[in-house]
Amino acid sequence: MKMAFVFPGQGSQSVGMGKGFHDSFESAKSLYDEANALLGYDLRKLSFEGPKEGLDRTENTQPALLTASIAALTALNERIKIEPACLAGHSLGEYTALVASGAIDFRDAVKLVHLRGLFMQESVPAGAGKMCAIIGLDLENVTTICESASMGAAQVVPANINSPEQIVISGDAAAVDIAASYAKERGAKMVVPLQVSAPSHSPLMEKAAEKLDSELAHIAFRMPKVPVITNVSAEPYKDAGEIRGLLKAQLTSPVRWVDIIRRMKRDGIDTIVEIGPGKVLAGLVKRIDKEIKTYNLSEAGDIDKLAFDMNR
């Protein structure tokens, strides 16, 4: 196997996530202790018990997902040592990948993504922005639709290029609605409004990106020990100096997930392990390239299955 690890982003959260790792591995429990102390509220209780509305608030979702994913990774490392050839994460998950690579400390990342979520939440008035998944049209068609639906400052853009025929658009609510109607006219199989509180990866995130950049300036980034493929360029970081700029740009740029997985395939990756809550990314990988073998590490019991296959 030539293996990559990938880490989920917002939308993969659920009440109870991470609890199995927390209860079974002391290293995972210590991460939650540290996150609680850093954030000043009970992230552990919110993650394990809810309420869902609280967990779904962007400023809570982001540190909760990052902590749950790193807890799963530390549990895996206790049980079996796997050296991935590269790492990547979907949007927020890129921060998790940077922690996993040693490019940023967990304590810095937890505080940073909490603020990232807060800045995203504050940057757009409620109801002003929107995101919508378009299924059944390719990127060229969706790009044309977004250009046609954009009106002056009211912009809509492709935000998450998740698979060849699943693309999320994001931007001004009115422009997104127009683009959604155009997509239906062009024969989209499904057009699904997303229940999100901030229009990620769109020009509406520019204020959030500026605020985030001020926080990124205080972080001591290091060159990743394992290559991390970025959302913005679908290329590995070349040096520590470009991490700040690419994380800032990520908020207003599309997540190029299709290009990331195709880049992995060209580099010889034949197995991808999704580490963290849910199974969203593994499903997307299968839509991009059916030849790549996938595993999920979202529950403590998943470690045994992966260890068994690795030792066969």
PLY file of the C-alpha trace (Angstrom):
ply
format ascii 1.0
element vertex 312
property float x
property float y
property float z
element edge 311
property int vertex1
property int vertex2
end_header
0.00 0.00 0.00
1.01 3.59 -0.68
-1.30 5.39 1.69
-2.64 8.90 2.26
-4.59 10.24 5.23
-7.42 12.72 4.69
-9.37 14.71 7.28
-13.01 15.85 7.10
-14.38 19.38 7.19
-17.54 21.04 8.37
-20.67 19.00 7.75
-19.18 15.76 9.07
-19.89 16.61 12.71
-22.39 14.66 14.81
-23.20 14.51 18.52
-21.13 11.71 20.08
-18.21 12.01 17.68
-14.83 11.16 19.19
-16.25 9.59 22.35
-15.09 6.06 21.57
-11.49 7.21 21.13
-11.74 9.41 24.23
-13.00 6.54 26.39
-10.54 3.95 25.08
-7.29 5.87 24.68
-5.61 8.06 27.27
-3.87 10.08 24.56
-7.25 11.02 23.07
-8.65 11.95 26.50
-5.65 14.24 27.07
-6.42 16.09 23.84
-9.93 16.91 25.04
-8.54 18.06 28.40
-6.17 20.37 26.55
-8.85 21.67 24.15
-11.21 22.46 27.05
-8.49 24.42 28.84
-7.52 26.35 25.71
-11.05 27.25 24.63
-12.48 28.02 28.05
-15.63 25.95 27.56
-16.52 22.27 27.70
-15.82 21.08 24.13
-15.87 17.48 25.36
-19.45 17.72 26.66
-20.65 19.61 23.60
-19.08 17.00 21.28
-20.36 13.97 23.18
-23.75 15.19 24.46
-24.71 18.20 22.34
-27.00 19.98 21.95
-26.75 19.65 18.18
-27.55 23.35 17.67
-24.54 24.28 19.79
-22.23 21.82 18.05
-23.40 23.08 14.64
-22.36 26.66 15.42
-19.36 27.25 13.18
-17.05 28.50 15.94
-17.76 25.28 17.89
-17.90 22.87 14.97
-14.41 23.66 13.77
-12.42 22.98 16.98
-14.69 20.01 17.74
-13.99 18.37 14.39
-10.28 19.08 14.55
-10.05 17.62 18.07
-12.08 14.53 17.17
-9.92 13.89 14.10
-6.61 14.31 15.93
-7.96 12.09 18.73
-8.63 9.38 16.15
-5.14 9.83 14.69
-3.40 9.62 18.08
-5.41 6.49 18.91
-4.36 4.94 15.61
-0.72 5.77 16.31
-0.98 4.04 19.70
-2.31 0.87 18.11
-0.40 0.67 14.83
2.31 2.78 13.22
1.50 3.80 9.66
3.64 6.24 7.72
1.38 7.99 5.17
2.97 9.25 1.96
0.91 12.44 2.06
-1.94 14.22 3.83
-4.86 16.44 2.88
-8.02 17.83 4.44
-11.28 19.23 3.14
-11.46 22.95 4.05
-11.19 22.94 7.86
-9.60 19.49 7.52
-6.50 21.10 6.03
-5.73 22.50 9.48
-6.01 18.96 10.89
-3.62 17.75 8.20
-1.14 20.47 9.16
-1.32 19.37 12.82
-0.81 15.75 11.75
2.22 16.77 9.68
3.86 18.66 12.54
3.54 22.02 10.72
1.45 23.55 13.53
0.94 22.64 17.18
-2.44 21.24 18.22
-2.88 23.95 20.85
-2.37 26.71 18.25
-4.66 25.02 15.74
-7.57 24.57 18.18
-7.59 28.25 19.09
-7.07 29.28 15.47
-9.97 27.30 14.01
-12.28 28.51 16.80
-11.49 32.08 15.71
-11.75 31.09 12.05
-15.29 29.88 12.68
-16.14 33.01 14.64
-14.81 35.29 11.88
-16.75 33.36 9.24
-19.94 33.60 11.30
-19.52 37.34 11.88
-18.52 38.33 8.36
-21.94 37.91 6.73
-25.33 38.94 8.17
-27.77 36.08 8.74
-29.54 35.19 5.51
-27.23 37.23 3.27
-25.19 34.25 2.10
-26.02 30.74 1.00
-24.49 27.47 -0.20
-26.07 24.88 -2.48
-24.94 21.49 -3.81
-25.42 20.86 -7.52
-25.38 17.20 -8.49
-25.22 15.95 -12.05
-23.41 18.82 -13.79
-19.68 19.16 -14.44
-17.46 22.04 -13.34
-17.53 23.77 -16.72
-21.32 23.95 -16.67
-21.47 25.05 -13.04
-18.86 27.75 -13.63
-20.86 29.11 -16.57
-24.04 29.08 -14.47
-22.34 30.98 -11.64
-21.00 33.61 -14.04
-24.47 34.09 -15.51
-26.12 34.35 -12.08
-23.62 36.82 -10.60
-24.76 40.45 -10.62
-22.21 43.13 -9.69
-21.37 42.72 -6.02
-23.81 39.80 -5.69
-21.47 36.97 -6.59
-21.87 33.19 -6.64
-18.91 30.87 -7.29
-18.01 27.16 -7.30
-16.86 26.58 -3.71
-16.31 22.84 -3.18
-15.38 20.77 -6.22
-16.16 17.53 -4.44
-16.46 15.10 -7.35
-16.76 15.39 -11.14
-20.53 15.78 -10.78
-20.98 17.14 -7.24
-20.11 20.80 -6.91
-21.13 23.14 -4.12
-21.74 26.79 -5.00
-21.50 29.64 -2.51
-22.08 33.37 -2.29
-24.81 35.98 -2.12
-28.14 34.31 -1.31
-30.03 35.85 -4.24
-27.29 34.92 -6.72
-27.14 31.37 -5.36
-30.91 31.01 -5.83
-30.65 32.21 -9.44
-27.76 29.80 -10.10
-29.79 26.96 -8.57
-32.68 27.64 -10.94
-30.28 27.78 -13.92
-28.79 24.44 -12.83
-32.23 22.82 -12.83
-32.87 24.19 -16.32
-29.56 22.69 -17.50
-30.53 19.26 -16.25
-28.96 18.94 -12.81
-30.07 15.71 -11.13
-30.41 17.41 -7.74
-30.03 20.91 -6.36
-29.74 20.84 -2.58
-29.55 23.96 -0.36
-27.08 23.37 2.48
-27.88 24.15 6.10
-24.81 26.28 6.79
-24.41 29.55 8.63
-21.64 31.05 6.46
-21.06 31.01 2.67
-17.59 29.45 2.77
-15.04 29.71 -0.04
-16.67 32.72 -1.64
-15.88 36.45 -1.97
-18.19 37.06 1.03
-15.43 35.62 3.22
-12.94 38.41 2.43
-13.44 40.19 5.78
-13.07 36.89 7.62
-9.89 36.16 5.64
-8.36 39.50 6.67
-9.14 38.89 10.35
-7.82 35.34 10.09
-4.61 36.59 8.51
-3.94 38.77 11.55
-4.19 35.66 13.75
-2.09 33.54 11.38
0.70 36.12 11.74
1.19 34.98 15.35
1.58 31.28 14.51
4.98 29.62 14.20
4.55 27.35 11.19
7.07 24.63 10.36
7.70 22.73 7.15
5.38 19.67 7.16
7.21 16.42 7.92
4.75 14.66 5.59
3.63 16.45 2.40
0.29 18.27 2.81
-1.65 18.94 -0.40
-3.37 22.31 -0.23
-7.00 23.12 -1.03
-6.05 26.23 -3.00
-3.44 24.83 -5.41
-3.93 21.04 -5.12
-0.13 20.93 -4.72
1.97 20.16 -1.63
3.24 23.03 0.48
6.75 23.88 -0.70
7.92 25.62 2.47
6.63 26.86 5.83
6.60 30.45 4.59
3.65 29.89 2.25
1.31 28.28 4.80
-0.05 31.57 6.15
-0.90 32.95 2.70
-2.54 29.76 1.49
-4.67 29.39 4.63
-5.85 32.97 4.20
-6.62 32.39 0.50
-8.43 29.16 1.33
-11.39 31.06 2.83
-12.21 32.75 -0.48
-10.97 30.04 -2.88
-12.60 26.77 -3.95
-11.74 23.44 -2.33
-10.21 21.54 -5.26
-10.95 18.08 -3.90
-11.10 16.36 -7.30
-7.68 17.74 -8.22
-6.28 16.74 -4.80
-7.34 13.10 -5.20
-6.14 12.98 -8.81
-2.81 14.41 -7.68
-2.54 11.65 -5.08
-3.30 9.03 -7.72
-0.59 10.40 -10.04
1.85 10.19 -7.11
1.08 6.49 -6.72
-1.41 6.60 -3.82
-3.58 3.49 -3.92
-5.14 3.63 -0.43
-6.78 6.55 1.38
-7.80 6.54 5.05
-10.38 9.10 6.14
-9.53 9.93 9.75
-12.25 11.63 11.77
-16.04 11.77 11.99
-18.22 10.52 9.15
-17.58 8.91 5.78
-18.06 11.85 3.43
-14.55 11.99 2.00
-14.25 8.25 1.40
-17.49 8.44 -0.57
-16.16 11.31 -2.67
-12.92 9.45 -3.36
-14.94 6.56 -4.83
-16.75 8.98 -7.15
-13.44 10.41 -8.32
-11.45 7.17 -8.73
-12.95 3.74 -8.04
-9.51 2.08 -8.09
-8.39 3.76 -4.86
-9.07 1.64 -1.79
-10.64 3.56 1.11
-10.94 3.09 4.85
-12.76 5.10 7.51
-11.44 5.75 10.99
-14.43 7.36 12.67
-14.97 4.86 15.52
-12.48 3.18 17.85
-13.36 -0.25 16.42
-12.25 0.85 12.95
-8.62 0.65 14.07
-8.78 -3.15 14.36
-10.04 -3.55 10.79
-7.29 -1.32 9.42
-4.65 -3.09 11.54
-5.88 -6.49 10.32
-5.62 -5.46 6.65
-2.22 -3.88 7.17
-0.86 -7.07 8.73
-2.24 -9.50 6.15
0 1
1 2
2 3
3 4
4 5
5 6
6 7
7 8
8 9
9 10
10 11
11 12
12 13
13 14
14 15
15 16
16 17
17 18
18 19
19 20
20 21
21 22
22 23
23 24
24 25
25 26
26 27
27 28
28 29
29 30
30 31
31 32
32 33
33 34
34 35
35 36
36 37
37 38
38 39
39 40
40 41
41 42
42 43
43 44
44 45
45 46
46 47
47 48
48 49
49 50
50 51
51 52
52 53
53 54
54 55
55 56
56 57
57 58
58 59
59 60
60 61
61 62
62 63
63 64
64 65
65 66
66 67
67 68
68 69
69 70
70 71
71 72
72 73
73 74
74 75
75 76
76 77
77 78
78 79
79 80
80 81
81 82
82 83
83 84
84 85
85 86
86 87
87 88
88 89
89 90
90 91
91 92
92 93
93 94
94 95
95 96
96 97
97 98
98 99
99 100
100 101
101 102
102 103
103 104
104 105
105 106
106 107
107 108
108 109
109 110
110 111
111 112
112 113
113 114
114 115
115 116
116 117
117 118
118 119
119 120
120 121
121 122
122 123
123 124
124 125
125 126
126 127
127 128
128 129
129 130
130 131
131 132
132 133
133 134
134 135
135 136
136 137
137 138
138 139
139 140
140 141
141 142
142 143
143 144
144 145
145 146
146 147
147 148
148 149
149 150
150 151
151 152
152 153
153 154
154 155
155 156
156 157
157 158
158 159
159 160
160 161
161 162
162 163
163 164
164 165
165 166
166 167
167 168
168 169
169 170
170 171
171 172
172 173
173 174
174 175
175 176
176 177
177 178
178 179
179 180
180 181
181 182
182 183
183 184
184 185
185 186
186 187
187 188
188 189
189 190
190 191
191 192
192 193
193 194
194 195
195 196
196 197
197 198
198 199
199 200
200 201
201 202
202 203
203 204
204 205
205 206
206 207
207 208
208 209
209 210
210 211
211 212
212 213
213 214
214 215
215 216
216 217
217 218
218 219
219 220
220 221
221 222
222 223
223 224
224 225
225 226
226 227
227 228
228 229
229 230
230 231
231 232
232 233
233 234
234 235
235 236
236 237
237 238
238 239
239 240
240 241
241 242
242 243
243 244
244 245
245 246
246 247
247 248
248 249
249 250
250 251
251 252
252 253
253 254
254 255
255 256
256 257
257 258
258 259
259 260
260 261
261 262
262 263
263 264
264 265
265 266
266 267
267 268
268 269
269 270
270 271
271 272
272 273
273 274
274 275
275 276
276 277
277 278
278 279
279 280
280 281
281 282
282 283
283 284
284 285
285 286
286 287
287 288
288 289
289 290
290 291
291 292
292 293
293 294
294 295
295 296
296 297
297 298
298 299
299 300
300 301
301 302
302 303
303 304
304 305
305 306
306 307
307 308
308 309
309 310
310 311
